[in-house]
Amino acid sequence: MKGTATSGFMANGASDAVTGKGGSGRPAVRRIGNRAEKVTLFTRQLSTLLRAGVPLTRALETLRKQERQKAFRQVIDDLVDQVRGGNKLSDGLARYPLIFDGLYVNMVRAGESGSILEDVLLRVATFLEKARALKRKVRAALVYPAVVIVVASVIVGFLVSYVIPQFETIFTSMLRGQRLPALTEGVLALSDFVRDRWWVLGGGLVVIALGWNFARRTEAGGRLIDRVSLSLPIVGDLVRKISIARFARTFGTLIASGVPILEALRIARDVSGNRVVENALTRVHDRVRDGDPVARPLEQTNVFPVMVSSMIEVGEETGQLPAMLDRIADDYEEDVDTAVAGLTSALEPVLIVLLAVVVGTIVIALFLPIIAIIQNLQ
């Protein structure tokens, strides 16, 4: 993703490096836990206080007093100092780009310019909550396949490294040089390879993981991976819907908050999560800068469905672009829910059958020689 700051907005890691106030007056590196949750709660509470008529400085002081986490309390304390010193809240937020990213700062700045800061903060909080909900749903859908894969790997690893060698000893002692079935020889060879050269397998997995991570970080490699992900059956459609939902929700929220359209397009592009979509939105940005409306170049990218560009065109013609973008985001987030549920339902039997085939193959390979042993005993 192009913008590290904007990509950080969508994350919900256990802890993230953030900038805090140092002794020299410049931000110092600190860590803050549950960043996305903290920022969402802070934004909604600040909006509530401002809508109740509480002055900004006093509202920030109230939030600082009730904040239990030391690092985030220091951040709020610095925001209080900035506002008391005559600076805007957006200027104070901009000092912490790994907590309050470009999207957040630009929306707050637009709210300050239009004297609707409390309304913009409420809109930001709602945006954050919906973004987190979408991410949680996608992550939850991956839990079951991940658990099945881990359990299957443990079972197969136990069979290959411990059970199969025991049978190999029995076969060697009782068959007395008699040739084993081809399937059994293959399974035994695989077991020997895993036991004797496990480091090759482990090293290969590490190399693949590092190579994948390196490719994702490069522009050409990341673009290739994202293009392939969009072309995959079932998964590609889900990835596209997630990117469109992110773009529509972000773009609509920014426009409704008074952020200039070119800046809104730039920020929405950076949070789309897919380089193919980012490149398409870059072309849209350039065309809009030259005087075109958003809908026409968006349709010509061949990345966004016709329905999206048509709804945006209607929104531009009627002056209801933010509302139309929110409707697009709602529709696609609902589609993502349906697609995730369908994908999970489809993966369950596939993974179970795959596990049964692997374990069944090993069992058959081990029992074929046993038949020969029984025949020899008879």
N, C-alpha and C positions, 0 to 999 in steps of 0.2 A: 504494500500500500504506500502511496506516495507520501502522505502527510503523517509523520509520526505522531504529531500532536493530536490530529483528528482521529487517527486510528486508536490512540489511547483512550479516547472518549468512550468507545464501545466496549472496552475491555472491563473485566471484573476479576482481576487477579487478586491473590491473597495479599500481596504487598507490592508497591510500585515505588521507584525512586522519584522523589518530588523535590522541588526546590523550596527551601525555607529561608528565613531571614538570618543572615550571619552577622557576626560582630562587626564586620567592615561595612555593613549596610547593603551588601550584595547578597543575593540568595545563596544559601548553602545547601548542599545535598542532604536530604533526610529521607525517611521512609514512613509511609502511611498505610495502614492496613484497611482492607475493604474500601478502596478509594471510590469506586463507582457508587456504592451504597451511601458512603459519607456525603459525596457531592449531591446526590439526589435528595437526601434528607435535608441537607443544609439549604438547598435551593427552595424546596417546598416550604420549609419553615420560615425562611427569609421573606418569601412571597406573602405568606400568611400574616406575618408581622407588619409588613409594609401596607398590605391591604387593610389592616386594622387601624392604620393611621400612625403607627410607631415610626419615629424618625429613623433614618438609615443607620446612623451611628449607634443609637440606642439598640436597634434591632440586632446589629452585629455584636454589640457587647452582651446582649442576652444570650445569643447563640454561643458566644465564647465561654460564658459562665457555665452553661450546661454541657459543653463538650468535655468528655472524659479522656479522650485520646490526646496525649500531650502534643504530638507532632501537628495534628490538625488544629488543635487549640492555638498553637503558635502561629499557624497560617492565618486564622481568623483574627488573632491579635494584631498581626501585621496589616491586615485589611482595615482594621479599626484605625491604626496609626495613619495609614494612607488617606483615608476619608477625612479624618480630623485635620490632616495637613493640607487639605484643600484639593486633593486629587480625586478623580472620579473612581468609582468602584471598579469599572472596567480596567483602569490603569493598574489598580492593585491586583486584580485577577490575572492580568497579563504577566505579572512577575512569577507566576506559578504555571508554566505551560504544560507541565506533566500532570497537573490536577485539573485546571480549567483550560481546556484546549481552545483552538481558534474559533470553533463553532460557538462555544459558550461565551467567550469574550466578545465576539462580534454581535451576538444577540443582545448581551447586556449593554454594549455600547449603543446599539440601535435603540434599546429601550430608554436609555438615559437621554438620547437625543430627542426622542418623541415624548418624554415625560410620562412614559407608561412602564416604568421599570418593574412595578409589582405584577403587571399583567404579563410582561415578557418572562419574568422569572417563573410564573405559574406555567407558562407554555413550555419553558425549558424543562421544568420538573416533569411535566407530563410526557414530553419527548423522551427524557431519560428513562422513565419508568417503562414506556412502551418498547424502547430499544433493549432494555435489560430483559423484559419479558420475552421478546422474540429470541434473544440469545439463549435464555434458559430453556425454551422449548426445543431449540435445535440441539443443545447439549443433552437434554433429557432423552431425546430420541437416539442418541449415540451410546447411552449407558448400556442398554440391553445387548446390542451387538458386541460392545467392548467386553462385557462380562462373559459372554459365550465364548468369544475368541480366547480370552485369558484362560478360562476353565478348560477349553479344548486343548490349548497349548500345554497346560500342566498335565493333563491326562496322557496326551501323546508322548510328552517328554518322559513321564514316569514309565510308560510301556516300553519306549525305545531304549532308555538308559538302564532300566532295572529288570523288567519282566522278560524281555526278549533275550538278554544274555543268559538267563537261567534256562530257558528253553534250548538255547544253542548248546549248552553243556549236555543236556539230556540227549539231544539229537546226535551229538558227536559220539557219546558213549554207547548208545543203543543201536544206531544205524550202521556203525562200523564201516564208515567210508562210502556207504550207499549215497548216490546222488540225491540231493534234495530238490523239491519242485522249484521251478523258476521264481514263482512268487515268494516263496520262503527265502530263497537265496537273496533276492532283492531286499527284503525286509531286514535280513541279518546284515547285509552289507551296509544298509542305511544305519542300523544300530551301531555297527562298528565305527562308521564314519563319525557319528555324533559323539560317541564315547572317546574316540582317539583324537579327533580333530574338532572338538567343540569350539576351539578358539577361532578356527577358520569361519565357522558359522556365525559366531558372535561378532568377529571382526567385519564380516560381510554386512551384517545388519547395521553396525555402527557406520560403515562407509556409506551405505545407502542412505541412512538418516542424515549424515553430514552433507552428502551430495544433494539430497533433496532440500535441506535447509539453505545451502549455498545457492542452489538454483533459484529458490524462491526469493532470495535477496537481490539477485541480479535482474536487470530490466528484461533482458531477452528470455532468460529462464522462467521468470515469474509470468511473463506474458504467454509463453508456451504452455505452462501448467494451467493457467487460468483459461486459456482457449480450449485446452483438452477437457477441462472440468465442465465447461459449458456445452461441449459436444457429447458428453456421456449420456447414455439413456437413463432416464428417471432422475439421476443425480444432477445432470446438467440443468434440467428444468427447475429443480429445487434451488440450485445456486443462482440461477437467473432471477427467480422470484425474490430471493432474499436480497439481492443487490438492488432490484427495482424498488422493493419496499423501503430499504434504507435510503435510497436516493430521494424518493418521493416524500418520505416523512421528514428528512432533513431539509430538503429544498423548500417544502411547504412551510415548515416551522420558521425558517430563516426569512422567507418572503413576508410571512405574516408578522414577523417581529420588526420589519422595516429595514432589513439588511439589503443593500443594493443587489440587483439581480446577478451581476457578474461575480461579485464576491460570494453570493449564495451558491451559484453554480460551481465555483471553485471549491468551496468547502464541501458541498454535496458530492462532488466528484471524488474527493479524497476519502470519504467514508463509505464509498460504494462497496469496497472489499474485493474488487475484481479488476485487474488491469485492463482487460478488454473493455469493460464498461467505462473505466477511467479514460481510456483513449477516446472512446466515443463521445464522452462528455467534454473532453478537451476540444474536440472539433465543434461541438455544439456551442461551447463557450466562445470560441473564436468567431463563429458565425453570428452569435448574438452581439458580440462586441462590434461587428461590422454593420449591425442594424437589423438583422433578421429576428423574427420571433422565435420562441423556444421550440414550438411544436414542429415546424418544418424541418430544420436540421436534425432534430431528434428522430424523426421518422426515417430520414435518409441514412442514418447510421446502420440500419438493419440489425441493431442489437435490441432495441426496445420494441415491444409488440405495437401493432397499429392502434390497438385500443388505448394504450397509454398516451401516444402522441395525439390521438383524436380528443381524448378527454382534456389534455393540456391545452389543445387548440380552443376548445369550447371555453375553458377557464380564462384564457387570454382574451377571447372575444367578449365575454360577459363581465370581465373584471373580477372574477371569482377564482383566480388561479390558486391561492393558498387552500381554499376549501376543496377545490378539485384535486389537488395534490394529496390532501389528507384522505380524501375518499379513495384515491388510488392506493395509498399506503394501507388503509384498512382492508381493502379488497385483497391485496397481495399478501398481507400478513395472515388473513384468513385462509388464503390458498396455501400458504406455507404450512399452516397448522394441518390442513387436510393432507398435503403432500407428505409431511413428516410422519403423520399417523399411518398413511398408506405404505410409506417406505419401511417403517418399523414392522408393520404387519407382514410385508413381503419378505423381510430379512429373517424373521423368526423361523419359518419352515426351512428356508434355504440353509441357514446355519446349522439347524438341527440335522437335516439330511446330510450335509457335508461332514459333520462330526460323526454321524452314524457310518458313513462310507469309509472314513479314515480308520475308525476303530474296528469296523467290520472287516476291512481288508487285512489289518494286522491279526485279528483273531483267526480268520480263514488261513492266512499264511502259516500260523503256528499250529493249526490243527491238521493240515494236510500231511505233514510228516508223522503225526501221531497215528494216523490211519495205517501208514506203512509199518510203523512199529508194532501195532496190533496184529497185522498180517504176519509179520515175522515171528511174533510170539506164538501164533496159532500153528 
